[in-house]
């Protein structure tokens, strides 16, 4: 994950570096175009609402 990617995320970069996918336990990456945290391993996009990551599988969208 690059500094540019974390700089545009609506959540703290420190927290973003520690978040993992609840399905695969792999790191998440911020996608500004989707406004979501992506799990490439699971193929899921987790929404971020009001700066809060929603890491609930049933709320995630397939990518």
PDBQT receptor file of N, H, CA, C and O in Angstrom, charges set to zero:
ATOM      1  N   UNK A   1       0.847  -1.161   0.000  1.00  0.00    +0.000 N 
ATOM      2  CA  UNK A   1       0.000   0.000   0.000  1.00  0.00    +0.000 C 
ATOM      3  C   UNK A   1       0.897   1.229   0.000  1.00  0.00    +0.000 C 
ATOM      4  O   UNK A   1       1.848   1.315   0.776  1.00  0.00    +0.000 OA
ATOM      5  N   UNK A   2       0.588   2.170  -0.869  1.00  0.00    +0.000 N 
ATOM      6  H   UNK A   2      -0.185   2.100  -1.499  1.00  0.00    +0.000 HD
ATOM      7  CA  UNK A   2       1.421   3.359  -0.978  1.00  0.00    +0.000 C 
ATOM      8  C   UNK A   2       0.896   4.460  -0.077  1.00  0.00    +0.000 C 
ATOM      9  O   UNK A   2      -0.255   4.428   0.357  1.00  0.00    +0.000 OA
ATOM     10  N   UNK A   3       1.753   5.435   0.201  1.00  0.00    +0.000 N 
ATOM     11  H   UNK A   3       2.689   5.461  -0.152  1.00  0.00    +0.000 HD
ATOM     12  CA  UNK A   3       1.344   6.572   1.018  1.00  0.00    +0.000 C 
ATOM     13  C   UNK A   3       0.238   7.362   0.334  1.00  0.00    +0.000 C 
ATOM     14  O   UNK A   3      -0.657   7.874   1.006  1.00  0.00    +0.000 OA
ATOM     15  N   UNK A   4       0.284   7.470  -0.994  1.00  0.00    +0.000 N 
ATOM     16  H   UNK A   4       1.012   7.054  -1.540  1.00  0.00    +0.000 HD
ATOM     17  CA  UNK A   4      -0.752   8.203  -1.725  1.00  0.00    +0.000 C 
ATOM     18  C   UNK A   4      -2.108   7.533  -1.552  1.00  0.00    +0.000 C 
ATOM     19  O   UNK A   4      -3.127   8.216  -1.440  1.00  0.00    +0.000 OA
ATOM     20  N   UNK A   5      -2.130   6.220  -1.530  1.00  0.00    +0.000 N 
ATOM     21  H   UNK A   5      -1.303   5.666  -1.621  1.00  0.00    +0.000 HD
ATOM     22  CA  UNK A   5      -3.398   5.501  -1.369  1.00  0.00    +0.000 C 
ATOM     23  C   UNK A   5      -3.975   5.718   0.017  1.00  0.00    +0.000 C 
ATOM     24  O   UNK A   5      -5.187   5.877   0.165  1.00  0.00    +0.000 OA
ATOM     25  N   UNK A   6      -3.128   5.728   1.029  1.00  0.00    +0.000 N 
ATOM     26  H   UNK A   6      -2.143   5.599   0.909  1.00  0.00    +0.000 HD
ATOM     27  CA  UNK A   6      -3.630   5.906   2.387  1.00  0.00    +0.000 C 
ATOM     28  C   UNK A   6      -3.980   7.353   2.669  1.00  0.00    +0.000 C 
ATOM     29  O   UNK A   6      -4.832   7.622   3.516  1.00  0.00    +0.000 OA
ATOM     30  N   UNK A   7      -3.346   8.292   1.981  1.00  0.00    +0.000 N 
ATOM     31  H   UNK A   7      -2.654   8.073   1.293  1.00  0.00    +0.000 HD
ATOM     32  CA  UNK A   7      -3.597   9.705   2.234  1.00  0.00    +0.000 C 
ATOM     33  C   UNK A   7      -5.022  10.097   1.861  1.00  0.00    +0.000 C 
ATOM     34  O   UNK A   7      -5.578  11.004   2.481  1.00  0.00    +0.000 OA
ATOM     35  N   UNK A   8      -5.624   9.458   0.887  1.00  0.00    +0.000 N 
ATOM     36  H   UNK A   8      -5.173   8.721   0.383  1.00  0.00    +0.000 HD
ATOM     37  CA  UNK A   8      -6.960   9.820   0.455  1.00  0.00    +0.000 C 
ATOM     38  C   UNK A   8      -8.043   9.004   1.154  1.00  0.00    +0.000 C 
ATOM     39  O   UNK A   8      -9.229   9.262   0.950  1.00  0.00    +0.000 OA
ATOM     40  N   UNK A   9      -7.670   8.048   1.957  1.00  0.00    +0.000 N 
ATOM     41  H   UNK A   9      -6.707   7.839   2.124  1.00  0.00    +0.000 HD
ATOM     42  CA  UNK A   9      -8.649   7.233   2.672  1.00  0.00    +0.000 C 
ATOM     43  C   UNK A   9      -9.314   8.068   3.759  1.00  0.00    +0.000 C 
ATOM     44  O   UNK A   9      -8.656   8.886   4.402  1.00  0.00    +0.000 OA
ATOM     45  N   UNK A  10     -10.620   7.865   3.970  1.00  0.00    +0.000 N 
ATOM     46  H   UNK A  10     -11.155   7.201   3.448  1.00  0.00    +0.000 HD
ATOM     47  CA  UNK A  10     -11.335   8.648   4.984  1.00  0.00    +0.000 C 
ATOM     48  C   UNK A  10     -11.099   8.138   6.405  1.00  0.00    +0.000 C 
ATOM     49  O   UNK A  10     -11.706   8.638   7.352  1.00  0.00    +0.000 OA
ATOM     50  N   UNK A  11     -10.228   7.155   6.557  1.00  0.00    +0.000 N 
ATOM     51  H   UNK A  11      -9.734   6.749   5.788  1.00  0.00    +0.000 HD
ATOM     52  CA  UNK A  11      -9.910   6.637   7.885  1.00  0.00    +0.000 C 
ATOM     53  C   UNK A  11      -8.425   6.843   8.154  1.00  0.00    +0.000 C 
ATOM     54  O   UNK A  11      -7.638   7.030   7.226  1.00  0.00    +0.000 OA
ATOM     55  N   UNK A  12      -8.059   6.809   9.393  1.00  0.00    +0.000 N 
ATOM     56  H   UNK A  12      -8.699   6.657  10.146  1.00  0.00    +0.000 HD
ATOM     57  CA  UNK A  12      -6.688   7.043   9.816  1.00  0.00    +0.000 C 
ATOM     58  C   UNK A  12      -5.737   6.041   9.157  1.00  0.00    +0.000 C 
ATOM     59  O   UNK A  12      -6.017   4.842   9.172  1.00  0.00    +0.000 OA
ATOM     60  N   UNK A  13      -4.626   6.495   8.583  1.00  0.00    +0.000 N 
ATOM     61  H   UNK A  13      -4.398   7.468   8.571  1.00  0.00    +0.000 HD
ATOM     62  CA  UNK A  13      -3.670   5.591   7.934  1.00  0.00    +0.000 C 
ATOM     63  C   UNK A  13      -3.136   4.507   8.877  1.00  0.00    +0.000 C 
ATOM     64  O   UNK A  13      -2.888   3.382   8.444  1.00  0.00    +0.000 OA
ATOM     65  N   UNK A  14      -2.959   4.833  10.144  1.00  0.00    +0.000 N 
ATOM     66  H   UNK A  14      -3.160   5.747  10.495  1.00  0.00    +0.000 HD
ATOM     67  CA  UNK A  14      -2.495   3.843  11.116  1.00  0.00    +0.000 C 
ATOM     68  C   UNK A  14      -3.495   2.694  11.223  1.00  0.00    +0.000 C 
ATOM     69  O   UNK A  14      -3.111   1.524  11.233  1.00  0.00    +0.000 OA
ATOM     70  N   UNK A  15      -4.783   3.038  11.303  1.00  0.00    +0.000 N 
ATOM     71  H   UNK A  15      -5.095   3.988  11.295  1.00  0.00    +0.000 HD
ATOM     72  CA  UNK A  15      -5.821   2.009  11.384  1.00  0.00    +0.000 C 
ATOM     73  C   UNK A  15      -5.900   1.218  10.084  1.00  0.00    +0.000 C 
ATOM     74  O   UNK A  15      -6.018  -0.007  10.111  1.00  0.00    +0.000 OA
ATOM     75  N   UNK A  16      -5.838   1.900   8.960  1.00  0.00    +0.000 N 
ATOM     76  H   UNK A  16      -5.742   2.895   8.939  1.00  0.00    +0.000 HD
ATOM     77  CA  UNK A  16      -5.907   1.233   7.662  1.00  0.00    +0.000 C 
ATOM     78  C   UNK A  16      -4.810   0.183   7.515  1.00  0.00    +0.000 C 
ATOM     79  O   UNK A  16      -5.042  -0.881   6.941  1.00  0.00    +0.000 OA
ATOM     80  N   UNK A  17      -3.636   0.472   8.022  1.00  0.00    +0.000 N 
ATOM     81  H   UNK A  17      -3.448   1.337   8.489  1.00  0.00    +0.000 HD
ATOM     82  CA  UNK A  17      -2.517  -0.468   7.931  1.00  0.00    +0.000 C 
ATOM     83  C   UNK A  17      -2.749  -1.726   8.773  1.00  0.00    +0.000 C 
ATOM     84  O   UNK A  17      -2.117  -2.755   8.536  1.00  0.00    +0.000 OA
ATOM     85  N   UNK A  18      -3.642  -1.648   9.743  1.00  0.00    +0.000 N 
ATOM     86  H   UNK A  18      -4.155  -0.812   9.937  1.00  0.00    +0.000 HD
ATOM     87  CA  UNK A  18      -3.892  -2.780  10.642  1.00  0.00    +0.000 C 
ATOM     88  C   UNK A  18      -5.140  -3.583  10.299  1.00  0.00    +0.000 C 
ATOM     89  O   UNK A  18      -5.308  -4.698  10.792  1.00  0.00    +0.000 OA
ATOM     90  N   UNK A  19      -6.014  -3.036   9.466  1.00  0.00    +0.000 N 
ATOM     91  H   UNK A  19      -5.877  -2.129   9.066  1.00  0.00    +0.000 HD
ATOM     92  CA  UNK A  19      -7.253  -3.732   9.129  1.00  0.00    +0.000 C 
ATOM     93  C   UNK A  19      -6.998  -4.909   8.192  1.00  0.00    +0.000 C 
ATOM     94  O   UNK A  19      -6.169  -4.840   7.285  1.00  0.00    +0.000 OA
ATOM     95  N   UNK A  20      -7.733  -5.984   8.438  1.00  0.00    +0.000 N 
ATOM     96  H   UNK A  20      -8.406  -6.039   9.175  1.00  0.00    +0.000 HD
ATOM     97  CA  UNK A  20      -7.641  -7.163   7.580  1.00  0.00    +0.000 C 
ATOM     98  C   UNK A  20      -9.041  -7.624   7.203  1.00  0.00    +0.000 C 
ATOM     99  O   UNK A  20     -10.019  -7.294   7.874  1.00  0.00    +0.000 OA
ATOM    100  N   UNK A  21      -9.124  -8.379   6.137  1.00  0.00    +0.000 N 
ATOM    101  H   UNK A  21      -8.329  -8.648   5.592  1.00  0.00    +0.000 HD
ATOM    102  CA  UNK A  21     -10.387  -8.957   5.687  1.00  0.00    +0.000 C 
ATOM    103  C   UNK A  21     -10.869  -9.966   6.736  1.00  0.00    +0.000 C 
ATOM    104  O   UNK A  21     -10.085 -10.807   7.176  1.00  0.00    +0.000 OA
ATOM    105  N   UNK A  22     -12.136  -9.899   7.143  1.00  0.00    +0.000 N 
ATOM    106  H   UNK A  22     -12.772  -9.215   6.786  1.00  0.00    +0.000 HD
ATOM    107  CA  UNK A  22     -12.631 -10.854   8.131  1.00  0.00    +0.000 C 
ATOM    108  C   UNK A  22     -12.748 -12.276   7.586  1.00  0.00    +0.000 C 
ATOM    109  O   UNK A  22     -12.853 -13.227   8.360  1.00  0.00    +0.000 OA
ATOM    110  N   UNK A  23     -12.732 -12.429   6.272  1.00  0.00    +0.000 N 
ATOM    111  H   UNK A  23     -12.646 -11.656   5.643  1.00  0.00    +0.000 HD
ATOM    112  CA  UNK A  23     -12.843 -13.757   5.655  1.00  0.00    +0.000 C 
ATOM    113  C   UNK A  23     -11.476 -14.412   5.526  1.00  0.00    +0.000 C 
ATOM    114  O   UNK A  23     -11.288 -15.560   5.929  1.00  0.00    +0.000 OA
ATOM    115  N   UNK A  24     -10.518 -13.672   4.959  1.00  0.00    +0.000 N 
ATOM    116  H   UNK A  24     -10.671 -12.740   4.632  1.00  0.00    +0.000 HD
ATOM    117  CA  UNK A  24      -9.220 -14.258   4.621  1.00  0.00    +0.000 C 
ATOM    118  C   UNK A  24      -8.087 -13.848   5.564  1.00  0.00    +0.000 C 
ATOM    119  O   UNK A  24      -7.017 -14.457   5.549  1.00  0.00    +0.000 OA
ATOM    120  N   UNK A  25      -8.315 -12.828   6.376  1.00  0.00    +0.000 N 
ATOM    121  H   UNK A  25      -9.184 -12.333   6.389  1.00  0.00    +0.000 HD
ATOM    122  CA  UNK A  25      -7.297 -12.274   7.280  1.00  0.00    +0.000 C 
ATOM    123  C   UNK A  25      -6.099 -11.689   6.523  1.00  0.00    +0.000 C 
ATOM    124  O   UNK A  25      -4.989 -11.634   7.051  1.00  0.00    +0.000 OA
ATOM    125  N   UNK A  26      -6.335 -11.257   5.288  1.00  0.00    +0.000 N 
ATOM    126  H   UNK A  26      -7.237 -11.302   4.859  1.00  0.00    +0.000 HD
ATOM    127  CA  UNK A  26      -5.301 -10.601   4.491  1.00  0.00    +0.000 C 
ATOM    128  C   UNK A  26      -5.520  -9.089   4.552  1.00  0.00    +0.000 C 
ATOM    129  O   UNK A  26      -6.635  -8.640   4.817  1.00  0.00    +0.000 OA
ATOM    130  N   UNK A  27      -4.469  -8.299   4.310  1.00  0.00    +0.000 N 
ATOM    131  H   UNK A  27      -3.563  -8.665   4.094  1.00  0.00    +0.000 HD
ATOM    132  CA  UNK A  27      -4.609  -6.832   4.376  1.00  0.00    +0.000 C 
ATOM    133  C   UNK A  27      -5.632  -6.303   3.373  1.00  0.00    +0.000 C 
ATOM    134  O   UNK A  27      -5.846  -6.885   2.310  1.00  0.00    +0.000 OA
ATOM    135  N   UNK A  28      -6.252  -5.195   3.739  1.00  0.00    +0.000 N 
ATOM    136  H   UNK A  28      -6.078  -4.722   4.603  1.00  0.00    +0.000 HD
ATOM    137  CA  UNK A  28      -7.200  -4.513   2.865  1.00  0.00    +0.000 C 
ATOM    138  C   UNK A  28      -6.509  -3.316   2.237  1.00  0.00    +0.000 C 
ATOM    139  O   UNK A  28      -5.545  -2.785   2.786  1.00  0.00    +0.000 OA
ATOM    140  N   UNK A  29      -7.007  -2.897   1.084  1.00  0.00    +0.000 N 
ATOM    141  H   UNK A  29      -7.790  -3.329   0.637  1.00  0.00    +0.000 HD
ATOM    142  CA  UNK A  29      -6.464  -1.688   0.449  1.00  0.00    +0.000 C 
ATOM    143  C   UNK A  29      -7.610  -0.751   0.112  1.00  0.00    +0.000 C 
ATOM    144  O   UNK A  29      -8.714  -1.190  -0.211  1.00  0.00    +0.000 OA
ATOM    145  N   UNK A  30      -7.337   0.530   0.191  1.00  0.00    +0.000 N 
ATOM    146  H   UNK A  30      -6.441   0.886   0.453  1.00  0.00    +0.000 HD
ATOM    147  CA  UNK A  30      -8.334   1.557  -0.065  1.00  0.00    +0.000 C 
ATOM    148  C   UNK A  30      -8.509   1.774  -1.554  1.00  0.00    +0.000 C 
ATOM    149  O   UNK A  30      -7.522   1.897  -2.279  1.00  0.00    +0.000 OA
ATOM    150  N   UNK A  31      -9.746   1.823  -2.026  1.00  0.00    +0.000 N 
ATOM    151  H   UNK A  31     -10.548   1.722  -1.438  1.00  0.00    +0.000 HD
ATOM    152  CA  UNK A  31     -10.071   2.143  -3.418  1.00  0.00    +0.000 C 
ATOM    153  C   UNK A  31     -10.956   3.386  -3.390  1.00  0.00    +0.000 C 
ATOM    154  O   UNK A  31     -12.136   3.312  -3.050  1.00  0.00    +0.000 OA
ATOM    155  N   UNK A  32     -10.374   4.527  -3.751  1.00  0.00    +0.000 N 
ATOM    156  H   UNK A  32      -9.415   4.587  -4.027  1.00  0.00    +0.000 HD
ATOM    157  CA  UNK A  32     -11.100   5.797  -3.702  1.00  0.00    +0.000 C 
ATOM    158  C   UNK A  32     -12.264   5.829  -4.678  1.00  0.00    +0.000 C 
ATOM    159  O   UNK A  32     -13.297   6.432  -4.386  1.00  0.00    +0.000 OA
ATOM    160  N   UNK A  33     -12.114   5.188  -5.840  1.00  0.00    +0.000 N 
ATOM    161  H   UNK A  33     -11.275   4.698  -6.077  1.00  0.00    +0.000 HD
ATOM    162  CA  UNK A  33     -13.186   5.189  -6.838  1.00  0.00    +0.000 C 
ATOM    163  C   UNK A  33     -14.445   4.498  -6.309  1.00  0.00    +0.000 C 
ATOM    164  O   UNK A  33     -15.561   4.938  -6.584  1.00  0.00    +0.000 OA
ATOM    165  N   UNK A  34     -14.262   3.432  -5.561  1.00  0.00    +0.000 N 
ATOM    166  H   UNK A  34     -13.355   3.075  -5.337  1.00  0.00    +0.000 HD
ATOM    167  CA  UNK A  34     -15.406   2.708  -4.989  1.00  0.00    +0.000 C 
ATOM    168  C   UNK A  34     -15.802   3.248  -3.618  1.00  0.00    +0.000 C 
ATOM    169  O   UNK A  34     -16.919   3.023  -3.153  1.00  0.00    +0.000 OA
ATOM    170  N   UNK A  35     -14.889   3.954  -2.981  1.00  0.00    +0.000 N 
ATOM    171  H   UNK A  35     -13.981   4.137  -3.358  1.00  0.00    +0.000 HD
ATOM    172  CA  UNK A  35     -15.136   4.408  -1.619  1.00  0.00    +0.000 C 
ATOM    173  C   UNK A  35     -15.227   3.233  -0.667  1.00  0.00    +0.000 C 
ATOM    174  O   UNK A  35     -16.059   3.207   0.240  1.00  0.00    +0.000 OA
ATOM    175  N   UNK A  36     -14.345   2.249  -0.894  1.00  0.00    +0.000 N 
ATOM    176  H   UNK A  36     -13.669   2.270  -1.632  1.00  0.00    +0.000 HD
ATOM    177  CA  UNK A  36     -14.416   1.008  -0.128  1.00  0.00    +0.000 C 
ATOM    178  C   UNK A  36     -13.028   0.442   0.119  1.00  0.00    +0.000 C 
ATOM    179  O   UNK A  36     -12.053   0.800  -0.543  1.00  0.00    +0.000 OA
ATOM    180  N   UNK A  37     -12.974  -0.449   1.090  1.00  0.00    +0.000 N 
ATOM    181  H   UNK A  37     -13.765  -0.740   1.628  1.00  0.00    +0.000 HD
ATOM    182  CA  UNK A  37     -11.759  -1.217   1.355  1.00  0.00    +0.000 C 
ATOM    183  C   UNK A  37     -11.872  -2.532   0.603  1.00  0.00    +0.000 C 
ATOM    184  O   UNK A  37     -12.870  -3.243   0.724  1.00  0.00    +0.000 OA
ATOM    185  N   UNK A  38     -10.849  -2.850  -0.169  1.00  0.00    +0.000 N 
ATOM    186  H   UNK A  38     -10.039  -2.273  -0.267  1.00  0.00    +0.000 HD
ATOM    187  CA  UNK A  38     -10.895  -4.046  -1.007  1.00  0.00    +0.000 C 
ATOM    188  C   UNK A  38     -10.064  -5.176  -0.420  1.00  0.00    +0.000 C 
ATOM    189  O   UNK A  38      -8.963  -4.981   0.097  1.00  0.00    +0.000 OA
ATOM    190  N   UNK A  39     -10.642  -6.364  -0.525  1.00  0.00    +0.000 N 
ATOM    191  H   UNK A  39     -11.536  -6.523  -0.944  1.00  0.00    +0.000 HD
ATOM    192  CA  UNK A  39      -9.913  -7.588  -0.217  1.00  0.00    +0.000 C 
ATOM    193  C   UNK A  39      -9.727  -8.309  -1.537  1.00  0.00    +0.000 C 
ATOM    194  O   UNK A  39     -10.656  -8.927  -2.057  1.00  0.00    +0.000 OA
ATOM    195  N   UNK A  40      -8.520  -8.226  -2.074  1.00  0.00    +0.000 N 
ATOM    196  H   UNK A  40      -7.765  -7.725  -1.651  1.00  0.00    +0.000 HD
ATOM    197  CA  UNK A  40      -8.247  -8.902  -3.343  1.00  0.00    +0.000 C 
ATOM    198  C   UNK A  40      -8.344 -10.414  -3.185  1.00  0.00    +0.000 C 
ATOM    199  O   UNK A  40      -8.782 -11.101  -4.107  1.00  0.00    +0.000 OA
ATOM    200  N   UNK A  41      -7.947 -10.938  -2.042  1.00  0.00    +0.000 N 
ATOM    201  H   UNK A  41      -7.592 -10.380  -1.292  1.00  0.00    +0.000 HD
ATOM    202  CA  UNK A  41      -7.978 -12.384  -1.809  1.00  0.00    +0.000 C 
ATOM    203  C   UNK A  41      -9.404 -12.926  -1.784  1.00  0.00    +0.000 C 
ATOM    204  O   UNK A  41      -9.663 -14.012  -2.303  1.00  0.00    +0.000 OA
ATOM    205  N   UNK A  42     -10.330 -12.178  -1.185  1.00  0.00    +0.000 N 
ATOM    206  H   UNK A  42     -10.120 -11.296  -0.764  1.00  0.00    +0.000 HD
ATOM    207  CA  UNK A  42     -11.720 -12.630  -1.082  1.00  0.00    +0.000 C 
ATOM    208  C   UNK A  42     -12.575 -12.121  -2.240  1.00  0.00    +0.000 C 
ATOM    209  O   UNK A  42     -13.670 -12.632  -2.475  1.00  0.00    +0.000 OA
ATOM    210  N   UNK A  43     -12.080 -11.118  -2.961  1.00  0.00    +0.000 N 
ATOM    211  H   UNK A  43     -11.190 -10.703  -2.770  1.00  0.00    +0.000 HD
ATOM    212  CA  UNK A  43     -12.872 -10.537  -4.043  1.00  0.00    +0.000 C 
ATOM    213  C   UNK A  43     -14.051  -9.731  -3.519  1.00  0.00    +0.000 C 
ATOM    214  O   UNK A  43     -15.128  -9.732  -4.114  1.00  0.00    +0.000 OA
ATOM    215  N   UNK A  44     -13.837  -9.038  -2.389  1.00  0.00    +0.000 N 
ATOM    216  H   UNK A  44     -12.962  -9.037  -1.906  1.00  0.00    +0.000 HD
ATOM    217  CA  UNK A  44     -14.909  -8.275  -1.755  1.00  0.00    +0.000 C 
ATOM    218  C   UNK A  44     -14.503  -6.827  -1.551  1.00  0.00    +0.000 C 
ATOM    219  O   UNK A  44     -13.327  -6.515  -1.361  1.00  0.00    +0.000 OA
ATOM    220  N   UNK A  45     -15.504  -5.941  -1.595  1.00  0.00    +0.000 N 
ATOM    221  H   UNK A  45     -16.459  -6.195  -1.750  1.00  0.00    +0.000 HD
ATOM    222  CA  UNK A  45     -15.321  -4.522  -1.310  1.00  0.00    +0.000 C 
ATOM    223  C   UNK A  45     -16.160  -4.184  -0.084  1.00  0.00    +0.000 C 
ATOM    224  O   UNK A  45     -17.385  -4.298  -0.109  1.00  0.00    +0.000 OA
ATOM    225  N   UNK A  46     -15.496  -3.772   0.981  1.00  0.00    +0.000 N 
ATOM    226  H   UNK A  46     -14.500  -3.679   1.002  1.00  0.00    +0.000 HD
ATOM    227  CA  UNK A  46     -16.175  -3.413   2.226  1.00  0.00    +0.000 C 
ATOM    228  C   UNK A  46     -16.405  -1.906   2.238  1.00  0.00    +0.000 C 
ATOM    229  O   UNK A  46     -15.461  -1.143   2.036  1.00  0.00    +0.000 OA
ATOM    230  N   UNK A  47     -17.639  -1.460   2.471  1.00  0.00    +0.000 N 
ATOM    231  H   UNK A  47     -18.406  -2.080   2.635  1.00  0.00    +0.000 HD
ATOM    232  CA  UNK A  47     -17.903  -0.020   2.452  1.00  0.00    +0.000 C 
ATOM    233  C   UNK A  47     -17.308   0.691   3.663  1.00  0.00    +0.000 C 
ATOM    234  O   UNK A  47     -17.044   0.084   4.701  1.00  0.00    +0.000 OA
ATOM    235  N   UNK A  48     -17.105   1.993   3.496  1.00  0.00    +0.000 N 
ATOM    236  H   UNK A  48     -17.320   2.486   2.652  1.00  0.00    +0.000 HD
ATOM    237  CA  UNK A  48     -16.700   2.864   4.597  1.00  0.00    +0.000 C 
ATOM    238  C   UNK A  48     -17.796   3.913   4.713  1.00  0.00    +0.000 C 
ATOM    239  O   UNK A  48     -18.024   4.685   3.781  1.00  0.00    +0.000 OA
ATOM    240  N   UNK A  49     -18.467   3.940   5.843  1.00  0.00    +0.000 N 
ATOM    241  H   UNK A  49     -18.281   3.313   6.600  1.00  0.00    +0.000 HD
ATOM    242  CA  UNK A  49     -19.579   4.869   6.055  1.00  0.00    +0.000 C 
ATOM    243  C   UNK A  49     -19.221   5.861   7.159  1.00  0.00    +0.000 C 
ATOM    244  O   UNK A  49     -18.937   5.470   8.291  1.00  0.00    +0.000 OA
ATOM    245  N   UNK A  50     -19.239   7.137   6.819  1.00  0.00    +0.000 N 
ATOM    246  H   UNK A  50     -19.470   7.455   5.900  1.00  0.00    +0.000 HD
ATOM    247  CA  UNK A  50     -18.899   8.203   7.764  1.00  0.00    +0.000 C 
ATOM    248  C   UNK A  50     -17.540   7.963   8.416  1.00  0.00    +0.000 C 
ATOM    249  O   UNK A  50     -17.354   8.236   9.602  1.00  0.00    +0.000 OA
ATOM    250  N   UNK A  51     -16.591   7.448   7.629  1.00  0.00    +0.000 N 
ATOM    251  H   UNK A  51     -16.742   7.226   6.666  1.00  0.00    +0.000 HD
ATOM    252  CA  UNK A  51     -15.242   7.205   8.125  1.00  0.00    +0.000 C 
ATOM    253  C   UNK A  51     -15.071   5.923   8.907  1.00  0.00    +0.000 C 
ATOM    254  O   UNK A  51     -13.996   5.665   9.449  1.00  0.00    +0.000 OA
ATOM    255  N   UNK A  52     -16.125   5.109   8.976  1.00  0.00    +0.000 N 
ATOM    256  H   UNK A  52     -16.999   5.319   8.536  1.00  0.00    +0.000 HD
ATOM    257  CA  UNK A  52     -16.077   3.864   9.740  1.00  0.00    +0.000 C 
ATOM    258  C   UNK A  52     -16.116   2.668   8.781  1.00  0.00    +0.000 C 
ATOM    259  O   UNK A  52     -17.084   2.516   8.035  1.00  0.00    +0.000 OA
ATOM    260  N   UNK A  53     -15.081   1.818   8.787  1.00  0.00    +0.000 N 
ATOM    261  H   UNK A  53     -14.295   1.942   9.392  1.00  0.00    +0.000 HD
ATOM    262  CA  UNK A  53     -15.089   0.630   7.926  1.00  0.00    +0.000 C 
ATOM    263  C   UNK A  53     -16.159  -0.357   8.405  1.00  0.00    +0.000 C 
ATOM    264  O   UNK A  53     -16.245  -0.678   9.590  1.00  0.00    +0.000 OA
ATOM    265  N   UNK A  54     -16.962  -0.822   7.462  1.00  0.00    +0.000 N 
ATOM    266  H   UNK A  54     -16.892  -0.561   6.499  1.00  0.00    +0.000 HD
ATOM    267  CA  UNK A  54     -18.001  -1.810   7.775  1.00  0.00    +0.000 C 
ATOM    268  C   UNK A  54     -17.477  -3.168   7.304  1.00  0.00    +0.000 C 
ATOM    269  O   UNK A  54     -17.642  -3.541   6.142  1.00  0.00    +0.000 OA
ATOM    270  N   UNK A  55     -16.851  -3.894   8.213  1.00  0.00    +0.000 N 
ATOM    271  H   UNK A  55     -16.717  -3.591   9.157  1.00  0.00    +0.000 HD
ATOM    272  CA  UNK A  55     -16.221  -5.168   7.867  1.00  0.00    +0.000 C 
ATOM    273  C   UNK A  55     -17.155  -6.331   8.175  1.00  0.00    +0.000 C 
ATOM    274  O   UNK A  55     -16.794  -7.270   8.884  1.00  0.00    +0.000 OA
ATOM    275  N   UNK A  56     -18.347  -6.247   7.634  1.00  0.00    +0.000 N 
ATOM    276  H   UNK A  56     -18.640  -5.484   7.059  1.00  0.00    +0.000 HD
ATOM    277  CA  UNK A  56     -19.365  -7.278   7.778  1.00  0.00    +0.000 C 
ATOM    278  C   UNK A  56     -19.547  -7.901   6.398  1.00  0.00    +0.000 C 
ATOM    279  O   UNK A  56     -19.837  -7.196   5.432  1.00  0.00    +0.000 OA
ATOM    280  N   UNK A  57     -19.378  -9.208   6.302  1.00  0.00    +0.000 N 
ATOM    281  H   UNK A  57     -19.142  -9.781   7.087  1.00  0.00    +0.000 HD
ATOM    282  CA  UNK A  57     -19.381  -9.881   5.003  1.00  0.00    +0.000 C 
ATOM    283  C   UNK A  57     -20.691  -9.643   4.255  1.00  0.00    +0.000 C 
ATOM    284  O   UNK A  57     -20.665  -9.444   3.041  1.00  0.00    +0.000 OA
ATOM    285  N   UNK A  58     -21.811  -9.658   4.927  1.00  0.00    +0.000 N 
ATOM    286  H   UNK A  58     -21.832  -9.820   5.913  1.00  0.00    +0.000 HD
ATOM    287  CA  UNK A  58     -23.082  -9.480   4.215  1.00  0.00    +0.000 C 
ATOM    288  C   UNK A  58     -23.261  -8.061   3.677  1.00  0.00    +0.000 C 
ATOM    289  O   UNK A  58     -24.124  -7.832   2.830  1.00  0.00    +0.000 OA
ATOM    290  N   UNK A  59     -22.457  -7.101   4.155  1.00  0.00    +0.000 N 
ATOM    291  H   UNK A  59     -21.755  -7.287   4.843  1.00  0.00    +0.000 HD
ATOM    292  CA  UNK A  59     -22.488  -5.724   3.656  1.00  0.00    +0.000 C 
ATOM    293  C   UNK A  59     -21.515  -5.518   2.491  1.00  0.00    +0.000 C 
ATOM    294  O   UNK A  59     -21.597  -4.506   1.795  1.00  0.00    +0.000 OA
ATOM    295  N   UNK A  60     -20.614  -6.447   2.275  1.00  0.00    +0.000 N 
ATOM    296  H   UNK A  60     -20.548  -7.269   2.840  1.00  0.00    +0.000 HD
ATOM    297  CA  UNK A  60     -19.590  -6.323   1.239  1.00  0.00    +0.000 C 
ATOM    298  C   UNK A  60     -20.175  -6.617  -0.148  1.00  0.00    +0.000 C 
ATOM    299  O   UNK A  60     -21.148  -7.357  -0.290  1.00  0.00    +0.000 OA
ATOM    300  N   UNK A  61     -19.557  -6.022  -1.149  1.00  0.00    +0.000 N 
ATOM    301  H   UNK A  61     -18.766  -5.421  -1.033  1.00  0.00    +0.000 HD
ATOM    302  CA  UNK A  61     -19.938  -6.259  -2.540  1.00  0.00    +0.000 C 
ATOM    303  C   UNK A  61     -18.837  -7.021  -3.246  1.00  0.00    +0.000 C 
ATOM    304  O   UNK A  61     -17.657  -6.838  -2.950  1.00  0.00    +0.000 OA
ATOM    305  N   UNK A  62     -19.221  -7.875  -4.177  1.00  0.00    +0.000 N 
ATOM    306  H   UNK A  62     -20.180  -8.024  -4.417  1.00  0.00    +0.000 HD
ATOM    307  CA  UNK A  62     -18.232  -8.617  -4.968  1.00  0.00    +0.000 C 
ATOM    308  C   UNK A  62     -17.515  -7.654  -5.915  1.00  0.00    +0.000 C 
ATOM    309  O   UNK A  62     -18.122  -6.731  -6.458  1.00  0.00    +0.000 OA
ATOM    310  N   UNK A  63     -16.205  -7.886  -6.104  1.00  0.00    +0.000 N 
ATOM    311  H   UNK A  63     -15.712  -8.635  -5.663  1.00  0.00    +0.000 HD
ATOM    312  CA  UNK A  63     -15.426  -7.044  -7.035  1.00  0.00    +0.000 C 
ATOM    313  C   UNK A  63     -14.998  -7.871  -8.230  1.00  0.00    +0.000 C 
ATOM    314  O   UNK A  63     -14.334  -7.357  -9.131  1.00  0.00    +0.000 OA
TER     315      UNK A  63
